[in-house]
């Protein structure tokens, strides 16, 4: 039985590794060459696979403009599950997203910090849909942290999730605007400042 299981496990690990290399290669090439100048063949070569293999993982080059949502959401979900049960829900969500900042930075989302005027509409449409899907899933996770008998718990969960992700969107938008005029800071520090601003809204 172990001999039958091992090859399947090895194949799965190879698939995960190939997907990771494709994502990392795209992020690097988009940064260095720009989106239009990067071809599917370039990305495939970086992962040492064929173009045909590339299309087994992604439907198009545009699909690589956003990070792997499944992988990143799983990271955020695990980070949120590890937060103290008595931590304020908004703080828990913000801290979980901060923990995920490094995986975000290592993904092709990094490319979105650069001006991409030639494909602005494609990026915007995909980003809006990705955040919309993420908001729904994050709302469900936040709801679990609230007391079951809390009044308007569904509304509170939605507000917390949407507010935190709005801060993330604001960081992306601000970085892109700043990069259009010169060098800009990167990394989780900007996101941390955004969350501090969010927590301070409405505070006397």
C-alpha positions as a Markdown table, in Angstrom:
| # | Residue | x | y | z |
|---|---|---|---|---|
| 1 | Unk | 0.0 | 0.0 | 0.0 |
| 2 | Unk | 2.7 | 2.6 | 0.9 |
| 3 | Unk | 4.3 | 2.0 | -2.5 |
| 4 | Unk | 1.0 | 2.8 | -4.3 |
| 5 | Unk | 0.5 | 6.0 | -2.3 |
| 6 | Unk | 4.0 | 7.4 | -2.6 |
| 7 | Unk | 4.0 | 8.1 | -6.4 |
| 8 | Unk | 0.7 | 9.9 | -6.1 |
| 9 | Unk | 2.0 | 12.0 | -3.3 |
| 10 | Unk | 5.1 | 12.8 | -5.3 |
| 11 | Unk | 3.1 | 13.8 | -8.3 |
| 12 | Unk | 1.0 | 16.2 | -6.2 |
| 13 | Unk | 4.1 | 17.8 | -4.6 |
| 14 | Unk | 5.5 | 18.3 | -8.1 |
| 15 | Unk | 2.3 | 20.0 | -9.3 |
| 16 | Unk | 2.4 | 22.3 | -6.3 |
| 17 | Unk | 6.1 | 23.1 | -7.0 |
| 18 | Unk | 5.4 | 23.7 | -10.7 |
| 19 | Unk | 2.5 | 26.1 | -9.9 |
| 20 | Unk | 4.7 | 28.0 | -7.4 |
| 21 | Unk | 7.5 | 28.3 | -9.9 |
| 22 | Unk | 5.1 | 29.7 | -12.6 |
| 23 | Unk | 3.7 | 32.2 | -10.1 |
| 24 | Unk | 7.1 | 33.3 | -8.9 |
| 25 | Unk | 8.5 | 33.5 | -12.5 |
| 26 | Unk | 5.6 | 35.6 | -13.6 |
| 27 | Unk | 6.0 | 38.0 | -10.7 |
| 28 | Unk | 9.7 | 38.4 | -11.4 |
| 29 | Unk | 9.3 | 38.8 | -15.2 |
| 30 | Unk | 6.4 | 41.2 | -14.9 |
| 31 | Unk | 8.5 | 43.4 | -12.6 |
| 32 | Unk | 11.6 | 43.2 | -14.7 |
| 33 | Unk | 10.2 | 43.3 | -18.3 |
| 34 | Unk | 6.6 | 44.5 | -17.8 |
| 35 | Unk | 3.5 | 42.6 | -18.6 |
| 36 | Unk | 3.3 | 43.1 | -22.3 |
| 37 | Unk | 6.9 | 42.2 | -22.9 |
| 38 | Unk | 6.6 | 38.9 | -21.0 |
| 39 | Unk | 5.4 | 35.9 | -22.9 |
| 40 | Unk | 3.8 | 32.7 | -21.8 |
| 41 | Unk | 6.9 | 30.9 | -23.2 |
| 42 | Unk | 9.1 | 33.1 | -20.9 |
| 43 | Unk | 7.1 | 32.2 | -17.9 |
| 44 | Unk | 7.1 | 28.5 | -18.8 |
| 45 | Unk | 10.9 | 28.5 | -19.3 |
| 46 | Unk | 11.4 | 30.0 | -15.9 |
| 47 | Unk | 9.6 | 27.0 | -14.4 |
| 48 | Unk | 11.4 | 24.6 | -16.8 |
| 49 | Unk | 8.2 | 23.4 | -18.3 |
| 50 | Unk | 6.6 | 23.5 | -21.7 |
| 51 | Unk | 4.0 | 26.0 | -22.9 |
| 52 | Unk | 1.5 | 23.2 | -23.1 |
| 53 | Unk | 2.2 | 22.4 | -19.4 |
| 54 | Unk | 1.7 | 26.1 | -18.5 |
| 55 | Unk | -1.9 | 25.9 | -19.9 |
| 56 | Unk | -2.6 | 23.0 | -17.6 |
| 57 | Unk | -2.2 | 25.3 | -14.7 |
| 58 | Unk | -3.4 | 28.7 | -16.0 |
| 59 | Unk | -5.9 | 29.6 | -18.7 |
| 60 | Unk | -3.9 | 32.7 | -19.8 |
| 61 | Unk | -1.1 | 35.1 | -19.0 |
| 62 | Unk | -3.7 | 37.4 | -17.6 |
| 63 | Unk | -4.7 | 34.8 | -15.0 |
| 64 | Unk | -1.2 | 35.4 | -13.4 |
| 65 | Unk | -1.9 | 39.0 | -12.7 |
| 66 | Unk | -3.4 | 38.1 | -9.4 |
| 67 | Unk | -2.0 | 35.8 | -6.8 |
| 68 | Unk | -3.2 | 32.3 | -6.2 |
| 69 | Unk | -6.4 | 33.2 | -4.3 |
| 70 | Unk | -6.9 | 29.7 | -2.9 |
| 71 | Unk | -3.4 | 29.5 | -1.5 |
| 72 | Unk | -3.5 | 33.0 | 0.0 |
| 73 | Unk | -7.0 | 32.6 | 1.5 |
| 74 | Unk | -5.8 | 29.3 | 3.1 |
| 75 | Unk | -2.9 | 31.2 | 4.6 |
| 76 | Unk | -5.2 | 34.0 | 6.0 |
| 77 | Unk | -7.6 | 31.4 | 7.3 |
| 78 | Unk | -4.9 | 29.6 | 9.2 |
| 79 | Unk | -3.5 | 32.8 | 10.5 |
| 80 | Unk | -6.9 | 34.0 | 11.7 |
| 81 | Unk | -7.6 | 30.6 | 13.4 |
| 82 | Unk | -4.4 | 31.0 | 15.3 |
| 83 | Unk | -5.3 | 34.4 | 16.8 |
| 84 | Unk | -6.4 | 34.6 | 20.4 |
| 85 | Unk | -10.1 | 33.9 | 20.9 |
| 86 | Unk | -10.5 | 37.1 | 23.0 |
| 87 | Unk | -8.8 | 39.4 | 20.5 |
| 88 | Unk | -11.0 | 42.1 | 19.1 |
| 89 | Unk | -12.4 | 40.8 | 15.7 |
| 90 | Unk | -11.0 | 43.7 | 13.7 |
| 91 | Unk | -7.6 | 43.4 | 15.3 |
| 92 | Unk | -7.6 | 39.6 | 14.6 |
| 93 | Unk | -8.4 | 40.1 | 11.0 |
| 94 | Unk | -5.8 | 42.9 | 10.5 |
| 95 | Unk | -3.2 | 40.8 | 12.2 |
| 96 | Unk | -4.0 | 37.8 | 10.1 |
| 97 | Unk | -3.7 | 39.8 | 6.9 |
| 98 | Unk | -0.4 | 41.2 | 8.1 |
| 99 | Unk | 0.9 | 37.7 | 8.6 |
| 100 | Unk | -0.1 | 37.0 | 5.0 |
| 101 | Unk | 1.7 | 40.1 | 3.8 |
| 102 | Unk | 4.9 | 38.2 | 2.9 |
| 103 | Unk | 3.0 | 35.6 | 0.7 |
| 104 | Unk | 1.2 | 38.5 | -1.0 |
| 105 | Unk | 4.5 | 40.2 | -1.7 |
| 106 | Unk | 6.0 | 37.1 | -3.1 |
| 107 | Unk | 3.0 | 36.7 | -5.5 |
| 108 | Unk | 2.2 | 38.3 | -8.8 |
| 109 | Unk | 0.2 | 40.9 | -6.8 |
| 110 | Unk | 3.6 | 42.6 | -6.5 |
| 111 | Unk | 3.2 | 43.5 | -10.2 |
| 112 | Unk | 0.0 | 45.4 | -9.4 |
| 113 | Unk | 2.1 | 47.9 | -7.4 |
| 114 | Unk | 3.5 | 49.1 | -10.8 |
| 115 | Unk | 1.6 | 51.2 | -13.3 |
| 116 | Unk | 0.0 | 48.8 | -15.9 |
| 117 | Unk | -1.9 | 51.3 | -18.0 |
| 118 | Unk | -2.0 | 49.1 | -21.1 |
| 119 | Unk | -4.0 | 46.4 | -19.3 |
| 120 | Unk | -5.7 | 48.6 | -16.6 |
| 121 | Unk | -9.2 | 47.4 | -17.4 |
| 122 | Unk | -8.2 | 43.7 | -17.2 |
| 123 | Unk | -6.4 | 44.2 | -13.9 |
| 124 | Unk | -9.2 | 46.2 | -12.4 |
| 125 | Unk | -11.9 | 43.7 | -13.4 |
| 126 | Unk | -10.0 | 40.7 | -12.0 |
| 127 | Unk | -9.0 | 42.5 | -8.9 |
| 128 | Unk | -12.6 | 43.6 | -8.1 |
| 129 | Unk | -13.9 | 40.0 | -8.6 |
| 130 | Unk | -11.1 | 38.5 | -6.5 |
| 131 | Unk | -11.7 | 40.9 | -3.6 |
| 132 | Unk | -15.5 | 40.4 | -3.8 |
| 133 | Unk | -15.0 | 36.6 | -3.5 |
| 134 | Unk | -12.5 | 37.1 | -0.7 |
| 135 | Unk | -14.8 | 39.4 | 1.2 |
| 136 | Unk | -17.6 | 36.8 | 1.3 |
| 137 | Unk | -15.2 | 34.1 | 2.6 |
| 138 | Unk | -13.6 | 36.4 | 5.1 |
| 139 | Unk | -17.0 | 37.5 | 6.4 |
| 140 | Unk | -17.9 | 33.9 | 7.2 |
| 141 | Unk | -14.7 | 33.4 | 9.1 |
| 142 | Unk | -15.2 | 36.6 | 11.1 |
| 143 | Unk | -18.8 | 35.6 | 11.9 |
| 144 | Unk | -17.5 | 32.4 | 13.6 |
| 145 | Unk | -15.5 | 34.6 | 16.0 |
| 146 | Unk | -18.5 | 36.6 | 17.2 |
| 147 | Unk | -20.9 | 35.4 | 19.9 |
| 148 | Unk | -23.7 | 33.4 | 18.3 |
| 149 | Unk | -26.3 | 35.6 | 20.0 |
| 150 | Unk | -24.6 | 38.9 | 19.2 |
| 151 | Unk | -27.1 | 41.5 | 17.7 |
| 152 | Unk | -26.5 | 42.1 | 14.0 |
| 153 | Unk | -23.6 | 39.7 | 14.0 |
| 154 | Unk | -23.9 | 39.1 | 10.3 |
| 155 | Unk | -23.7 | 42.8 | 9.7 |
| 156 | Unk | -20.7 | 43.3 | 12.0 |
| 157 | Unk | -18.8 | 40.5 | 10.4 |
| 158 | Unk | -19.4 | 41.9 | 6.9 |
| 159 | Unk | -18.3 | 45.4 | 8.0 |
| 160 | Unk | -15.1 | 44.1 | 9.6 |
| 161 | Unk | -14.2 | 41.9 | 6.6 |
| 162 | Unk | -15.0 | 44.6 | 4.0 |
| 163 | Unk | -13.2 | 47.4 | 6.0 |
| 164 | Unk | -10.0 | 45.4 | 6.4 |
| 165 | Unk | -9.9 | 44.4 | 2.7 |
| 166 | Unk | -10.7 | 48.0 | 1.7 |
| 167 | Unk | -7.5 | 49.0 | 3.6 |
| 168 | Unk | -5.6 | 46.4 | 1.5 |
| 169 | Unk | -7.1 | 47.8 | -1.7 |
| 170 | Unk | -6.2 | 51.3 | -0.6 |
| 171 | Unk | -2.6 | 50.2 | -0.1 |
| 172 | Unk | -2.4 | 48.7 | -3.6 |
| 173 | Unk | -3.9 | 51.8 | -5.1 |
| 174 | Unk | -1.6 | 54.2 | -3.2 |
| 175 | Unk | 1.5 | 52.2 | -4.1 |
| 176 | Unk | 0.7 | 52.2 | -7.8 |
| 177 | Unk | 0.0 | 56.0 | -7.7 |
| 178 | Unk | 3.3 | 56.6 | -5.9 |
| 179 | Unk | 5.3 | 54.4 | -8.2 |
| 180 | Unk | 4.0 | 56.4 | -11.2 |
| 181 | Unk | 6.0 | 59.4 | -9.9 |
| 182 | Unk | 9.0 | 57.7 | -8.3 |
| 183 | Unk | 10.2 | 55.0 | -5.9 |
| 184 | Unk | 7.8 | 53.8 | -3.3 |
| 185 | Unk | 8.1 | 51.8 | -0.1 |
| 186 | Unk | 7.0 | 48.2 | -0.2 |
| 187 | Unk | 6.4 | 45.4 | 2.2 |
| 188 | Unk | 4.0 | 45.0 | 5.1 |
| 189 | Unk | 5.0 | 48.4 | 6.7 |
| 190 | Unk | 2.5 | 50.3 | 4.5 |
| 191 | Unk | -0.2 | 47.8 | 5.3 |
| 192 | Unk | 0.4 | 48.2 | 9.0 |
| 193 | Unk | 0.1 | 52.0 | 8.7 |
| 194 | Unk | -3.2 | 51.5 | 6.7 |
| 195 | Unk | -4.6 | 49.3 | 9.5 |
| 196 | Unk | -3.6 | 51.9 | 12.1 |
| 197 | Unk | -5.5 | 54.5 | 10.1 |
| 198 | Unk | -8.5 | 52.2 | 9.9 |
| 199 | Unk | -8.5 | 51.6 | 13.7 |
| 200 | Unk | -8.3 | 55.3 | 14.3 |
| 201 | Unk | -11.2 | 56.3 | 12.1 |
| 202 | Unk | -14.0 | 57.6 | 14.4 |
| 203 | Unk | -11.7 | 57.9 | 17.4 |
| 204 | Unk | -11.9 | 61.3 | 19.1 |
